[in-house]
């Protein structure tokens, strides 16, 4: 029971942080101080596990930009590896 609660809390934290980073990334596209693309990528990585919409967009990236998709997959593997260690 406690494990399910921890998983649920973890999912909510990932969703909140993912949305936060997406919003900061959008603001960063217009503000010269912030790196918008970096925050958009971080937000996408955080939301990719729970959001069907994000997964579809990532799948579209594979066909439209195969080189960028390969880089994205490498980042995602690193993120998953470091996430599992903790």
OpenMM code with the backbone's topology and positions (N, CA, C; nanometers):
from openmm import Vec3, app, unit

residues = "UNK UNK UNK UNK UNK UNK UNK UNK UNK UNK UNK UNK UNK UNK UNK UNK UNK UNK UNK UNK UNK UNK UNK UNK UNK UNK UNK UNK UNK UNK UNK UNK UNK UNK UNK UNK UNK UNK UNK UNK UNK UNK UNK UNK UNK UNK UNK UNK UNK UNK UNK UNK UNK UNK UNK UNK UNK UNK UNK UNK UNK UNK UNK UNK UNK UNK UNK UNK UNK UNK UNK UNK UNK UNK UNK UNK UNK UNK UNK UNK UNK UNK UNK UNK UNK UNK".split()
positions = [
    Vec3(0.0817, -0.1193, 0.0000),
    Vec3(0.0000, 0.0000, 0.0000),
    Vec3(0.0864, 0.1262, 0.0000),
    Vec3(0.1876, 0.1266, 0.0870),
    Vec3(0.2763, 0.2429, 0.0941),
    Vec3(0.3539, 0.2604, -0.0360),
    Vec3(0.3889, 0.1480, -0.0995),
    Vec3(0.4620, 0.1545, -0.2258),
    Vec3(0.3750, 0.2172, -0.3348),
    Vec3(0.2463, 0.1848, -0.3365),
    Vec3(0.1556, 0.2435, -0.4344),
    Vec3(0.1407, 0.3936, -0.4128),
    Vec3(0.1355, 0.4338, -0.2878),
    Vec3(0.1252, 0.5763, -0.2566),
    Vec3(0.2514, 0.6490, -0.3010),
    Vec3(0.3671, 0.5885, -0.2753),
    Vec3(0.4930, 0.6501, -0.3185),
    Vec3(0.5000, 0.6609, -0.4701),
    Vec3(0.4540, 0.5581, -0.5405),
    Vec3(0.4519, 0.5638, -0.6876),
    Vec3(0.3595, 0.6744, -0.7368),
    Vec3(0.2438, 0.6866, -0.6739),
    Vec3(0.1481, 0.7895, -0.7139),
    Vec3(0.2057, 0.9293, -0.6884),
    Vec3(0.2684, 0.9473, -0.5740),
    Vec3(0.3304, 1.0769, -0.5419),
    Vec3(0.4421, 1.1070, -0.6408),
    Vec3(0.5224, 1.0052, -0.6731),
    Vec3(0.6299, 1.0232, -0.7703),
    Vec3(0.5791, 1.0640, -0.9070),
    Vec3(0.4673, 1.0010, -0.9507),
    Vec3(0.4086, 1.0375, -1.0794),
    Vec3(0.3605, 1.1815, -1.0791),
    Vec3(0.2959, 1.2224, -0.9709),
    Vec3(0.2467, 1.3607, -0.9626),
    Vec3(0.3616, 1.4603, -0.9615),
    Vec3(0.4678, 1.4276, -0.8912),
    Vec3(0.5841, 1.5177, -0.8886),
    Vec3(0.6449, 1.5282, -1.0282),
    Vec3(0.6576, 1.4140, -1.0996),
    Vec3(0.7101, 1.4175, -1.2367),
    Vec3(0.6216, 1.5004, -1.3282),
    Vec3(0.4887, 1.4856, -1.3145),
    Vec3(0.3971, 1.5637, -1.3988),
    Vec3(0.4093, 1.7128, -1.3699),
    Vec3(0.4122, 1.7482, -1.2427),
    Vec3(0.4221, 1.8900, -1.2058),
    Vec3(0.5539, 1.9487, -1.2542),
    Vec3(0.6640, 1.8766, -1.2309),
    Vec3(0.7942, 1.9256, -1.2773),
    Vec3(0.8004, 1.9309, -1.4299),
    Vec3(0.7435, 1.8304, -1.4963),
    Vec3(0.7428, 1.8292, -1.6426),
    Vec3(0.6685, 1.9483, -1.6997),
    Vec3(0.5516, 1.9772, -1.6450),
    Vec3(0.4743, 2.0927, -1.6915),
    Vec3(0.5482, 2.2224, -1.6605),
    Vec3(0.6088, 2.2282, -1.5420),
    Vec3(0.6862, 2.3478, -1.5049),
    Vec3(0.7997, 2.3713, -1.6043),
    Vec3(0.8756, 2.2642, -1.6354),
    Vec3(0.9873, 2.2803, -1.7285),
    Vec3(0.9394, 2.3145, -1.8696),
    Vec3(0.8256, 2.2608, -1.9106),
    Vec3(0.7719, 2.2985, -2.0412),
    Vec3(0.7352, 2.4463, -2.0452),
    Vec3(0.6724, 2.4952, -1.9391),
    Vec3(0.6364, 2.6377, -1.9343),
    Vec3(0.7607, 2.7263, -1.9321),
    Vec3(0.8608, 2.6867, -1.8546),
    Vec3(0.9861, 2.7635, -1.8515),
    Vec3(1.0534, 2.7577, -1.9886),
    Vec3(1.0453, 2.6421, -2.0545),
    Vec3(1.1035, 2.6287, -2.1878),
    Vec3(1.0356, 2.7180, -2.2900),
    Vec3(0.9038, 2.7254, -2.2823),
    Vec3(0.8310, 2.8149, -2.3734),
    Vec3(0.8698, 2.9598, -2.3472),
    Vec3(0.8784, 2.9970, -2.2195),
    Vec3(0.9226, 3.1332, -2.1865),
    Vec3(1.0662, 3.1555, -2.2342),
    Vec3(1.1482, 3.0523, -2.2228),
    Vec3(1.2879, 3.0629, -2.2646),
    Vec3(1.3059, 3.0813, -2.4136),
    Vec3(1.2071, 3.0416, -2.4908),
    Vec3(1.2159, 3.0641, -2.6354),
    Vec3(1.2098, 3.2123, -2.6689),
    Vec3(1.1474, 3.2892, -2.5803),
    Vec3(1.1309, 3.4327, -2.6046),
    Vec3(1.2229, 3.5201, -2.5201),
    Vec3(1.2739, 3.4655, -2.4103),
    Vec3(1.3627, 3.5422, -2.3232),
    Vec3(1.5071, 3.5000, -2.3479),
    Vec3(1.5959, 3.5954, -2.3686),
    Vec3(1.7340, 3.5595, -2.4002),
    Vec3(1.8116, 3.5017, -2.2811),
    Vec3(1.7581, 3.5140, -2.1600),
    Vec3(1.8293, 3.4672, -2.0410),
    Vec3(1.8206, 3.3149, -2.0269),
    Vec3(1.7071, 3.2565, -2.0638),
    Vec3(1.6822, 3.1135, -2.0439),
    Vec3(1.7127, 3.0339, -2.1703),
    Vec3(1.7549, 2.9104, -2.1522),
    Vec3(1.7753, 2.8180, -2.2635),
    Vec3(1.6465, 2.7403, -2.2856),
    Vec3(1.5612, 2.7885, -2.3730),
    Vec3(1.4287, 2.7317, -2.3921),
    Vec3(1.4298, 2.5869, -2.4361),
    Vec3(1.5146, 2.5534, -2.5320),
    Vec3(1.5178, 2.4169, -2.5850),
    Vec3(1.5563, 2.3177, -2.4766),
    Vec3(1.6528, 2.3521, -2.3947),
    Vec3(1.6962, 2.2632, -2.2871),
    Vec3(1.5808, 2.2328, -2.1909),
    Vec3(1.5077, 2.3350, -2.1502),
    Vec3(1.3961, 2.3144, -2.0585),
    Vec3(1.2825, 2.2373, -2.1250),
    Vec3(1.2615, 2.2589, -2.2543),
    Vec3(1.1597, 2.1818, -2.3258),
    Vec3(1.1957, 2.0336, -2.3306),
    Vec3(1.3225, 2.0047, -2.3518),
    Vec3(1.3674, 1.8647, -2.3545),
    Vec3(1.3519, 1.8004, -2.2168),
    Vec3(1.3895, 1.8723, -2.1124),
    Vec3(1.3758, 1.8185, -1.9766),
    Vec3(1.2288, 1.7922, -1.9445),
    Vec3(1.1431, 1.8863, -1.9763),
    Vec3(0.9998, 1.8680, -1.9526),
    Vec3(0.9434, 1.7510, -2.0305),
    Vec3(0.9879, 1.7354, -2.1540),
    Vec3(0.9418, 1.6240, -2.2370),
    Vec3(0.9873, 1.4909, -2.1791),
    Vec3(1.1113, 1.4853, -2.1332),
    Vec3(1.1607, 1.3620, -2.0722),
    Vec3(1.0809, 1.3248, -1.9481),
    Vec3(1.0480, 1.4241, -1.8680),
    Vec3(0.9719, 1.3966, -1.7464),
    Vec3(0.8295, 1.3511, -1.7761),
    Vec3(0.7693, 1.4051, -1.8798),
    Vec3(0.6298, 1.3713, -1.9123),
    Vec3(0.6163, 1.2496, -2.0031),
    Vec3(0.7236, 1.2058, -2.0645),
    Vec3(0.7153, 1.0995, -2.1648),
    Vec3(0.6607, 0.9688, -2.1087),
    Vec3(0.6865, 0.9388, -1.9839),
    Vec3(0.6401, 0.8129, -1.9275),
    Vec3(0.4913, 0.8076, -1.9018),
    Vec3(0.4280, 0.9202, -1.8782),
    Vec3(0.2874, 0.9223, -1.8381),
    Vec3(0.1922, 0.9789, -1.9420),
    Vec3(0.2426, 1.0529, -2.0386),
    Vec3(0.1547, 1.1240, -2.1302),
    Vec3(0.1541, 1.0584, -2.2680),
    Vec3(0.0369, 1.0172, -2.3129),
    Vec3(0.0229, 0.9581, -2.4456),
    Vec3(0.0532, 1.0624, -2.5535),
    Vec3(0.0093, 1.1870, -2.5307),
    Vec3(0.0332, 1.2940, -2.6269),
    Vec3(0.1832, 1.3143, -2.6486),
    Vec3(0.2597, 1.3159, -2.5402),
    Vec3(0.4045, 1.3349, -2.5520),
    Vec3(0.4675, 1.2164, -2.6244),
    Vec3(0.4226, 1.0949, -2.5934),
    Vec3(0.4772, 0.9769, -2.6619),
    Vec3(0.4498, 0.9824, -2.8117),
    Vec3(0.3319, 1.0302, -2.8496),
    Vec3(0.3007, 1.0427, -2.9925),
    Vec3(0.3899, 1.1461, -3.0600),
    Vec3(0.4144, 1.2569, -2.9915),
    Vec3(0.5022, 1.3600, -3.0479),
    Vec3(0.6444, 1.3066, -3.0635),
    Vec3(0.6890, 1.2288, -2.9675),
    Vec3(0.8235, 1.1704, -2.9759),
    Vec3(0.8300, 1.0711, -3.0919),
    Vec3(0.7241, 0.9923, -3.1109),
    Vec3(0.7206, 0.8990, -3.2238),
    Vec3(0.7231, 0.9744, -3.3571),
    Vec3(0.6567, 1.0881, -3.3642),
    Vec3(0.6607, 1.1708, -3.4845),
    Vec3(0.7996, 1.2268, -3.5094),
    Vec3(0.8720, 1.2522, -3.4027),
    Vec3(1.0096, 1.3000, -3.4148),
    Vec3(1.0968, 1.1957, -3.4838),
    Vec3(1.0680, 1.0692, -3.4580),
    Vec3(1.1468, 0.9602, -3.5175),
    Vec3(1.1393, 0.9615, -3.6694),
    Vec3(1.0206, 0.9835, -3.7240),
    Vec3(1.0069, 0.9817, -3.8699),
    Vec3(1.0502, 1.1131, -3.9334),
    Vec3(1.0291, 1.2234, -3.8624),
    Vec3(1.0590, 1.3535, -3.9214),
    Vec3(1.2060, 1.3935, -3.9067),
    Vec3(1.2639, 1.3648, -3.7910),
    Vec3(1.4034, 1.4016, -3.7618),
    Vec3(1.4764, 1.2820, -3.7007),
    Vec3(1.5171, 1.1858, -3.7813),
    Vec3(1.5773, 1.0635, -3.7259),
    Vec3(1.7060, 1.0877, -3.6466),
    Vec3(1.7870, 1.1850, -3.6864),
    Vec3(1.9119, 1.2109, -3.6130),
    Vec3(1.8831, 1.2699, -3.4754),
    Vec3(1.7881, 1.3622, -3.4685),
    Vec3(1.7503, 1.4202, -3.3400),
    Vec3(1.6852, 1.3151, -3.2507),
    Vec3(1.6097, 1.2260, -3.3117),
    Vec3(1.5450, 1.1197, -3.2355),
    Vec3(1.6502, 1.0280, -3.1721),
    Vec3(1.7549, 0.9967, -3.2476),
    Vec3(1.8610, 0.9111, -3.1936),
    Vec3(1.9280, 0.9783, -3.0734),
    Vec3(1.9519, 1.1083, -3.0821),
    Vec3(2.0096, 1.1819, -2.9700),
    Vec3(1.9147, 1.1819, -2.8510),
    Vec3(1.7874, 1.2020, -2.8783),
    Vec3(1.6871, 1.2001, -2.7721),
    Vec3(1.6848, 1.0647, -2.7014),
    Vec3(1.6916, 0.9563, -2.7768),
    Vec3(1.6910, 0.8217, -2.7175),
    Vec3(1.8123, 0.8011, -2.6283),
    Vec3(1.9295, 0.8525, -2.6696),
    Vec3(2.0494, 0.8404, -2.5857),
    Vec3(2.0307, 0.9151, -2.4548),
    Vec3(1.9770, 1.0360, -2.4604),
    Vec3(1.9527, 1.1139, -2.3385),
    Vec3(1.8533, 1.0422, -2.2481),
    Vec3(1.7509, 0.9848, -2.3095),
    Vec3(1.6482, 0.9168, -2.2305),
    Vec3(1.7050, 0.7941, -2.1612),
    Vec3(1.7925, 0.7197, -2.2307),
    Vec3(1.8563, 0.6030, -2.1680),
    Vec3(1.9420, 0.6456, -2.0504),
    Vec3(2.0169, 0.7544, -2.0651),
    Vec3(2.0995, 0.8046, -1.9548),
    Vec3(2.0115, 0.8469, -1.8379),
    Vec3(1.9007, 0.9134, -1.8677),
    Vec3(1.8096, 0.9595, -1.7636),
    Vec3(1.7493, 0.8408, -1.6889),
    Vec3(1.7080, 0.7407, -1.7611),
    Vec3(1.6495, 0.6218, -1.6973),
    Vec3(1.7520, 0.5490, -1.6122),
    Vec3(1.8754, 0.5378, -1.6614),
    Vec3(1.9799, 0.4706, -1.5855),
    Vec3(2.0078, 0.5430, -1.4553),
    Vec3(2.0223, 0.6756, -1.4612),
    Vec3(2.0517, 0.7512, -1.3403),
    Vec3(1.9317, 0.7525, -1.2462),
    Vec3(1.8117, 0.7453, -1.2993),
    Vec3(1.6911, 0.7433, -1.2179),
    Vec3(1.6784, 0.6099, -1.1443),
    Vec3(1.7192, 0.5017, -1.2036),
    Vec3(1.7085, 0.3701, -1.1409),
    Vec3(1.8127, 0.3499, -1.0315),
    Vec3(1.9265, 0.4179, -1.0419),
    Vec3(2.0320, 0.4022, -0.9403),
    Vec3(1.9886, 0.4577, -0.8058),
    Vec3(1.9085, 0.5639, -0.8078),
    Vec3(1.8706, 0.6254, -0.6801),
    Vec3(1.7542, 0.5591, -0.6154),
] * unit.nanometer
topology = app.Topology()
chain = topology.addChain("A")
for resn in residues:
    res = topology.addResidue(resn, chain)
    for name in ("N", "CA", "C"):
        topology.addAtom(name, app.Element.getBySymbol(name[0]), res)
